[in-house]
Amino acid sequence: MHRARASADVFRAIADPTRRALLDRLRAGGLPVRDLAADFRTSRPAISKHLRVLRQARLVRERRDGRLRRYELTPAPLAEAFRWIEGYRAFWALNLQSLKRHLEGGER
């Protein structure tokens, strides 16, 4: 998959609150779909669709355990999103310091 496309898929995947909640649940370890779905008021097929988006973004992997499908977190793709967000944190810190100096009368 093209790197820009993979990044876009990660941002698209984490944009949805249900998918973020699924990732949060998987931080503690792999779970079968039925256990993941039990925590939501959404149908099991809807949870499966969310998991498919997370799989396509490589944020989770599916592992067969007999008849069960277990999902496990693969957080490495989040590192690129983190780096992008960190760049903006530095940007806002600098701009907020400038605003503070301006409001305190330090810049004229």
C-alpha positions in Angstrom: 0.0 0.0 0.0 1.3 3.5 -0.8 2.6 5.3 2.3 0.3 8.3 1.9 -2.7 6.1 1.4 -1.7 4.1 4.5 -1.5 7.3 6.6 -4.9 8.5 5.3 -6.4 5.1 6.3 -5.0 5.5 9.8 -6.5 8.9 10.2 -9.8 7.8 8.7 -9.8 4.8 11.1 -9.1 6.7 14.3 -11.6 9.5 13.3 -14.5 7.4 14.4 -15.3 7.2 18.1 -16.4 3.5 17.9 -13.1 2.5 16.3 -11.1 4.4 18.9 -13.1 2.6 21.6 -12.3 -0.7 19.9 -8.6 0.1 19.9 -8.8 1.1 23.6 -10.4 -2.2 24.4 -7.7 -4.1 22.5 -4.9 -2.4 24.4 -5.4 -5.0 27.2 -5.0 -7.9 24.8 -6.7 -9.7 22.0 -10.4 -10.4 22.1 -12.9 -12.4 20.0 -15.4 -10.4 18.0 -18.3 -11.4 20.3 -16.5 -10.0 23.4 -15.8 -6.8 21.5 -19.3 -6.4 20.3 -20.8 -7.0 23.7 -19.4 -3.7 24.9 -21.3 -1.7 22.3 -25.0 -1.0 21.6 -24.1 -1.5 17.9 -24.9 -4.7 16.0 -22.3 -7.3 15.6 -22.1 -6.8 11.8 -21.5 -3.1 12.4 -18.6 -3.9 14.8 -17.3 -6.3 12.1 -17.3 -3.4 9.6 -15.4 -1.2 12.0 -12.9 -4.0 12.6 -12.5 -4.3 8.8 -11.6 -0.6 8.6 -9.1 -1.0 11.4 -7.6 -4.1 9.7 -7.3 -2.2 6.4 -5.4 0.6 8.2 -3.2 -2.2 9.8 -4.2 -1.1 13.3 -5.5 -4.5 14.2 -4.8 -8.0 13.0 -7.2 -10.9 12.9 -6.1 -14.3 14.2 -8.1 -17.5 13.9 -8.4 -19.5 17.1 -10.5 -22.5 16.2 -13.9 -21.1 15.2 -13.2 -17.7 16.9 -11.7 -14.7 15.2 -9.5 -12.9 17.7 -8.4 -9.3 17.1 -5.2 -7.9 18.4 -3.9 -4.4 18.4 -0.9 -3.5 16.1 -0.1 0.0 17.2 2.9 0.7 14.9 0.8 2.6 12.3 -0.2 5.0 15.0 3.5 6.2 15.3 3.2 8.1 12.0 0.0 9.8 13.2 1.7 10.6 16.5 4.7 12.2 14.7 2.3 14.4 12.6 0.4 15.5 15.7 3.6 16.2 17.5 4.6 18.7 14.8 1.4 20.6 15.5 2.0 20.5 19.2 5.3 22.3 18.8 3.6 24.8 16.4 0.8 25.6 18.8 3.2 25.9 21.8 5.2 28.5 19.9 2.2 30.4 18.7 0.6 30.4 22.2 3.8 31.8 23.7 3.7 34.6 21.0 0.1 35.3 21.8 0.8 35.4 25.5 3.7 37.9 25.0 1.4 40.0 22.8 -1.5 40.0 25.3 0.9 40.9 28.2 2.1 43.8 26.2 5.6 42.4 25.5 5.3 42.9 21.7 4.4 46.3 20.2 
